[in-house]
């Protein structure tokens, strides 16, 4: 499928994934619509605001979402909007955004024919584990994972009910340009650029970091390839890396290897200690695999934050 001329609606288009993905589909000459909670176009999309249509529509407001859907008349929906893992909001916020908000969106889309709906899932739906496969039972141990699991069930159920094609891309830990400054990799880079020591409270937890350029390719393939409806597909690097290892490698690449300090603290009760993906299903269904080596991806990210400081003060994930 060619994306040229396709009407694509993004929720959460102003986050890191959306900022990169929206630019990609604009380059493919798609017609792009984005929902935002504020009247203005999200800051991460300000440079391309003239090439898309932005609606003020909070997922928690069913009437606003319905107006956005009615105006966009999407052929493809990419559902990125969700709560954060760290710092976590209240349980009720996770439920309101991830569950009720997703239900509001799905209900607003009722009647759309031939729709392709791509859900951004989360590795938090699995809980702890290495080489996690899509057919494992979901054992989320935090509110993000629990509510994202519920959202995925709503999406696939609506697909069966309304005859849509639904795909869940279960994302591990994307990183790269436009990522929020409070997150690990931007925090380490920006601290290094400022000449500050990086303080890590707990270097042990492992995450499966995957470069945003590779993530964008996965979404592109999910929008354009013939995939069985109801599929869930992991998107990760296939390897877990500890927080301490990643921070140390960034500082070494920046020529500041001694600027890392560990300040032990009590682990949070919902901490995920080990996390890595099995990505064999992505190779099979999406013809996708991570292509950018981790060190090269870090270099590209360091370069972006070094040369685009005007963006980092207003970024949100």
N, C-alpha and C positions, 0 to 999 in steps of 0.2 A: 504494500500500500504506500502510495506517495502522500506526504503530509501537505503538499502545496494546496492551498485553498481550504483545507480541513478546518472546521470550527472546533477549537480545543478550549475547554474551560479548566482553569487551574484554581483549586483552593490552596491557600498557603503559598501563593506564588512569590511572595516577598521574602521567604526564608532562603537559606543557602541553596537547597536543592532547586527550588523554584527559580531563583535568580539565574542559575546556570541553565536550567532546562528551558525556561521561557526564551532566553537568548538563542538557544539552539533551534527551537522550532520556528522562531521568527526568521532565522537564517534559512529554514526549509520552506519559507513563504506560507506558513500556516496563518490562519486568522485566530488571534489569541485573545482570550477573555480571562480576567483575573479577579477573584474576590479578595477584599481586604476589609479589615475591621474599621478602618479610618476613612474619611472622605478623600484624602489624597492618595495617589498611587504610592505603594511602598517605596521607601528610600532606595532599596537595592535595585529597583526597576526604573528609577527616575530617568536614566539615560535613554531608555527605550520606551518611555511612557507614550510618546506620540505614535508608536507602532502597534499599540494594543488598546483594549478597552478594559477599564478597571471599574468594578462595581463595589460600592460600600455595602457589604453583606456579611454580618457575623453569622457563623454557623448556628449559633444559639437562637437566632431570629428567623423562624421559619418563613415569615412573609418576605423578608429581605432576600433570603436565598431563593424563594420562588420567583421573585421579580428578576433576579440575576439570571436564573435558568431560562425564564421565558424570553428574556432579551437575547441571550447568547445562542439558544437553540443548538447546544453542542452535539457534535458527532462523537467526540472523545472527551471524557472527563478524567483528569488526573488529580486525585484527592490526596493532597500533601498536608493540609492543615491538621495540626494535632498539638497536644500539650507536650511539654518538655520532660525529660527524665531528670535532669540535674541543672538547676535546683528544682525539686519537685513541687508542683502546686498542691493544693488540697485535693483529697479524693473526690470531692464533689465537682471540682473543676475538670478533672480527668473524665468523669462521667458525662458532665454537661457538654464538653467539646467533642470527645472521641466517640461517645455512644449516641447521645441525643443529637449532637450536631450532625453526625453521619446519617442518622435516621431522617433528620430534616432534609438533608441534601437528597437522599434517595427518594423520599416522598415527593420532593419538588420535581424530580426527573421522571416521575411516572408519566407514561404516555410517549416518552421519547423512543422512537423506533430505531433499531439497528445500532444502539449505543454500545461503545466500548468504554468500560469503566476500569481504570487502573488505580488500585489502592496501594498507598505506601504503608507497608506493615513495618514491624519493628522486631529486632532480635530479642527484645525483652519479653516477647510472647513465649519464648522457649524456657527462660530461666537459665541456669548454669549449664555449661557443657562445651565440649570440643567436637569439631566435625559435625555440627548439628544438621540433621536432615529434615526435610519438609514433612516426612511421614511420622516424625516423632510426636508423642503426645505433648501438647502445650502445657507447661508448668510455670506460668508467670508468678513471680514472687513480689511484684510491685504493681501499683495502680496503673502505671503506663501500660505494662504488659497485659494486665487483665482487661483494660478497656480497649486496647488495640485488638486483642483477640475477639472481643465482642463485636467491634466494628467490622472485622473481617467476616464474621458470620453474617452480619447484616448485609454486607455488600454481596456476598455470594448468594445469599437467600433472595435478595432483590433481583439478582441476575436470573435466577431460576423462575421467579415470579413474573418478571416483565420481559423475559426473552433477550436479555443483554449478554454481551460477552464480558466477563469479569476476570481480572488477573490481579493477584496480590504479589507485589514485589516486596519481599521481606528484607528490609535494609538492616545491615549491621552498623558500622560506624563510618558514614561518609565524612570526608574532610576535603578542604581545598578553599579556593577563592569564595568570598562572600560569607564564610562561616562566622557565626557570632563570636565576638571577642572574648566572652566569658568561658568558652569551651577550651578543652585542653590544648590543642595544637595552636590556635590563635593566641591563647594566653601565654604560652611559652615563647612564641615568636615575638609578640609585642613586648614582653618583658625583656627578651634579649636585645631587641632594637633600642629599648630605653636604658640599657645597661643595668638592669635590675636583676637581683638573684631570684630564681624561680623556686617558690616554695611548694613542695608536693606533700600533701597530708598522708597519702597512702599510695605507695608506688606499685603495689602488688596486683590490683585488678587488671585483667587482660581483656582487651577489646580487639575486634577484627576490623581494622581500619581499611577503608576502600576509597580510592581517589574519586573525586566528584566527576572527572572526565569519564571514567569508566561507568559510574552510576548513570550519567546522562545517556551513554550508549545503550545501557540496559533498558531505560525508559523508552528510548527511540525504538528499539527492537520490539518492546511490548506494544507499542502503538502501531507498528507496521507489519508484524509477522502474524501468521495464522497460528494461534495458540488455543488449545482446548479451554473452553470456558470453565471457570472455577479453579484454575491453576494457582498454586502458591509456589513462588520461586525465590530462593535465597539469592541475595546480592551482597557479596563480601569478597574478601581477598583469599579466604581459605586458611588464614593463619592468625592466631591470637598473638598480640604484643602487649606487654605490660605498660602501664602508665609511666613507670620509671624509665623503661627502655626507650619509649618514644620521646619523652622529654629529653633524655640524655642524647639521643641521636640528633634531635633538632639543634640543641646547643652546640654539639660537635660540628655540625654543618655550618653553623654561624660563627665558628671560631671562639666559642665561649664555653668550653667543656666543664669548667669549674664552677659555673654559676647555677648549680642545682643543689637545693637543700631539702632534706626530708624532715618534716615536723610531724612525728607520729600522732595520730588521733584515733579515737574510737571509731571503728567501722560503722557505717550506716546500716540499719537493720535490713534494708532491701537491696544491699549491695549484690552485684553480679560479679563473681570472682573470675570465672573463665568463660570465654565466649569466642567461638570461631565457627565458620560456616562450612558446610559441604556445598560446593557450587556445581556439582555434576549435572543437576537438573537444569541449571541455567545454560550450560553448554549444549544440552540436548534440545531444550525447547526454544531458547533465544539465540542460539549460536553465539553465545557471549562468554567471555572469560575476562578477568582483570588483566589489562595489558601494561599499565604504567607501573614500573618497579617502585617499591615503597620509597627508597631514598630519592629517586627522581621526582616522585610526587611531592615529597617534602621540600625539595629544592624549588619546585614550581610554586608551591604555596608560600614559602619564605619570600621568593621573588615578588609574588603578587602583593603580599602585605607590606613589603619594603617599598614598593613603587606605587601603591594605591592608598596612601595613608588617609586621604580625604574620605574614604568610605568607612574606615574602621570605627569612627566615633559614633556612627548612627546605626551600626549593624545589629540586627536581631535574628536569632535562628528560629 
